[in-house]
Every structure is written in structure tokens, then in C-alpha cells.
């Protein structure tokens, strides 16, 4: 898929689309990255890394692109809001995260999740959902703040903590708020939801 078709709402830096950039194999960049930015993220919307290899989740595959935070959220939020499946999302550690990615439940093991962590997340995915804490619509996002789940190694807390339930619109909003609270970041990898259910994880 062309960059223009994949990211119609993002103004791309012309020099990142020229023949030299293509020859080097570097991804296109939003125009804001022409100047130094405190936030940069590499978005591969349709790609999951399984055992170090790329696994494409949609056809046609949208190309890799580098975006500032505003362009990243503008690109992602509509798809996050329209995703119909269950999501368990963890607020990342602003001091140490370099990737924030979605893994569908059937891919937990292949993506390297510890057995006990995968089991805890699967338990939460299958729970009966309540109503969104913001608008009382049906909820399919469970959000864990850093205060509740400081580490993804804490399987017992993931399995038992109340978390916060949101509809897709307000679940996506929580992710946006979390990113906007982080003053600086260099994300090497982020993708968008696929499959029937899964989790947003950070490393």
C-alpha cells in the first residue's frame, strides 16, 4: 500500500519519500520530524513480531512510518475506537518503555509472554464486562494504570486487580492521555489491534 493511501491524514516529509530514502530503506516521516521532536514513534500498523520475525496481520500491509506523538495519535485513535474486540491495556513505564504493541490472545505464547502472565490476561479477556466508567456504554477495554500494575511480571495482580473498564472510545482516550503525560519517548515499535481480542503491552 502506498504511504498516501495508508496515511491520508498525515503530512509526510517530502525528503523521506524521495529515491534516496527508498534506496536506504528508511521509513517515511511526518513533516514535524524535520525538526527535533521530544517524541518519535515507529508505527507498523499491521505487523506483529513473533520470535523475532515479522508476521503480517492484514492485507494489504500498510508501510512502516515514523511519526511525532500528535500524528501517531491522530493516525491510531480512529482504529482504536473502532476495534470491536476485547482489549486489556497497560499504561507503560515512561522511564523505560521503547515498544508499545498489541498481541492477540492466540499469539501470546509465540510473542514471548510468560505462561502465567498470558493466563492472567486471558482470564481478564474472558470476564463479563461492565459499563464504561465514563459514559455507561458497554465496555470492552480493561485499562491498568501504572499505579495498579507497575510491572508486567506481576501475574497475580493482573489476574485479581479491579482495573478500569471503558468503552472503545474512552479506552482509546485513556491510551492517548497516558502518552500525552510522557514528555519524551522514542518508540521503536507500535502496531494496531487485530484479531478478536488481545492486550497492549510495553517493554
C-alpha positions in Angstrom: 0.0 0.0 0.0 1.3 3.5 -0.8 2.0 5.9 2.0 -0.6 8.3 0.7 -3.3 5.6 0.8 -2.2 4.3 4.2 -1.9 7.6 6.0 -4.2 10.1 4.2 -4.4 12.5 7.2 -0.6 12.7 7.8 1.6 15.3 6.0 4.8 13.4 5.2 8.2 14.9 4.8 9.0 15.0 1.1 12.6 14.2 1.6 11.6 11.0 3.3 9.8 9.9 0.2 12.4 10.5 -2.4 14.6 8.0 -4.2 17.4 8.2 -1.7 15.2 7.4 1.2 13.8 4.4 -0.7 17.3 3.3 -1.6 18.3 3.4 2.1 15.2 1.6 3.1 14.2 4.2 5.7 10.6 4.7 6.5 8.7 7.9 5.6 8.4 10.5 8.3 5.8 13.0 9.2 6.7 16.6 8.4 7.1 17.5 12.1 10.2 15.2 12.4 12.0 17.6 10.1 12.9 19.4 13.3 13.9 17.8 16.6 11.0 16.4 18.5 10.8 15.0 22.1 8.5 12.3 20.8 9.0 9.9 17.9 7.4 6.5 17.2 7.8 3.9 14.5 4.3 2.6 13.6 3.9 -0.7 11.8 0.1 -0.9 11.9 -0.3 -4.4 10.5 2.8 -6.2 11.8 3.5 -8.4 14.8 6.9 -9.6 15.7 6.8 -13.3 16.6 10.1 -14.9 17.7 12.0 -12.0 16.1 10.3 -12.3 12.7 7.6 -10.2 11.2 4.1 -11.7 11.0 1.7 -9.7 8.8 -1.8 -9.4 10.2 -3.7 -7.8 7.4 -3.6 -7.5 3.6 -2.7 -5.1 2.1 0.0 -4.3 4.7 0.4 -0.6 5.5 4.1 0.5 5.4 6.3 1.4 8.3 6.2 5.1 9.2 7.9 7.4 11.7 5.6 9.9 13.5 5.6 12.5 16.1 3.2 11.9 19.0 0.4 14.1 17.6 0.5 12.4 14.3 0.7 9.0 15.9 -2.4 9.5 18.0 -4.2 11.1 15.1 -3.4 8.0 13.0 -4.2 5.4 15.7 -7.2 6.8 17.6 -9.9 6.1 15.0 -8.8 2.5 14.6 -8.6 2.0 18.4 -12.1 3.4 18.8 -13.5 1.1 16.0 -11.8 -2.1 17.2 -14.7 -4.4 18.3 -12.7 -6.9 20.3 -11.7 -7.1 24.0 -8.6 -5.2 25.0 -6.5 -5.4 28.1 -4.2 -2.4 28.0 -1.3 -1.5 30.4 0.0 2.0 30.9 3.7 2.0 30.0 6.6 3.0 32.2 7.6 6.4 30.9 11.2 5.9 32.1 11.9 2.7 30.3 9.5 1.7 27.5 10.7 1.5 24.0 7.9 -0.5 22.4 4.1 -0.5 22.9 2.4 -3.2 20.9 -0.8 -5.2 20.6 -0.8 -9.0 20.8 -3.9 -11.0 20.0 -4.7 -13.7 22.6 -3.8 -16.7 20.3 -0.3 -15.2 19.8 0.6 -14.7 23.4 2.9 -17.7 23.6 4.5 -17.0 20.2 5.1 -13.4 21.2 7.1 -14.5 24.2 4.7 -13.8 27.1 5.4 -15.8 30.3 2.8 -18.6 30.7 1.4 -17.2 34.0 1.1 -13.6 32.5 -0.6 -14.9 29.4 -3.0 -16.9 31.6 -3.8 -13.9 33.8 -4.5 -11.7 30.8 -6.7 -14.4 29.1 -8.7 -14.6 32.4 -9.4 -10.9 32.2 -10.3 -11.0 28.5 -13.0 -13.6 29.1 -14.6 -11.8 32.1 -18.1 -10.4 31.9 -17.6 -6.7 31.1 -19.4 -4.0 33.0 -20.2 -0.5 31.8 -17.8 2.2 30.8 -16.7 4.3 33.8 -17.1 7.5 31.7 -20.3 7.1 29.8 -22.1 3.8 31.0 -21.9 2.3 27.5 -20.9 -1.4 27.1 -17.2 -1.7 28.0 -14.6 -3.9 26.2 -11.4 -2.2 27.3 -9.8 -3.0 30.6 -7.2 -0.4 31.5 -4.5 -0.9 34.1 -2.6 2.2 35.2 1.0 2.1 36.3 -0.2 2.6 39.9 -2.2 -0.6 39.7 0.2 -2.7 37.6 3.7 -1.3 37.7 5.3 -4.4 36.1 4.0 -6.9 33.5 5.7 -9.6 35.6 3.0 -9.3 38.3 0.7 -12.0 37.1 -1.2 -12.3 40.4 -2.1 -8.6 40.3 -3.1 -8.7 36.7 -5.4 -11.6 37.5 -7.0 -10.0 40.5 -6.8 -6.2 40.3 -10.1 -4.5 39.5 -8.7 -2.4 36.7 -10.9 0.2 34.9 -13.5 -0.7 32.3 -14.1 1.6 29.3 -15.9 1.6 26.0 -13.7 1.7 22.9 -13.9 5.5 22.7 -12.8 6.1 26.2 -10.4 3.2 26.3 -8.6 4.8 23.3 -8.8 8.2 25.2 -7.0 6.6 28.2 -4.1 5.5 26.0 -3.9 9.0 24.5 -3.9 10.6 27.9 -1.1 8.2 29.0 1.0 9.1 26.0 0.5 12.8 26.5 1.7 12.6 30.1 5.1 11.3 28.8 7.2 14.3 27.9 9.8 12.4 25.9 9.8 9.0 24.1 11.5 7.1 21.3 9.3 4.2 20.4 10.9 1.7 18.1 7.7 -0.2 17.5 4.0 0.2 17.8 1.2 -1.7 16.0 -2.6 -1.5 15.9 -5.2 -4.1 17.2 -6.1 -7.2 15.1 -7.9 -10.4 15.7 -10.8 -10.9 18.2 -9.1 -9.8 21.5 -5.7 -9.2 23.0 -3.5 -6.9 25.0 -1.5 -3.8 24.6 1.9 -4.4 26.3 5.1 -2.4 26.7 8.8 -3.2 27.0 
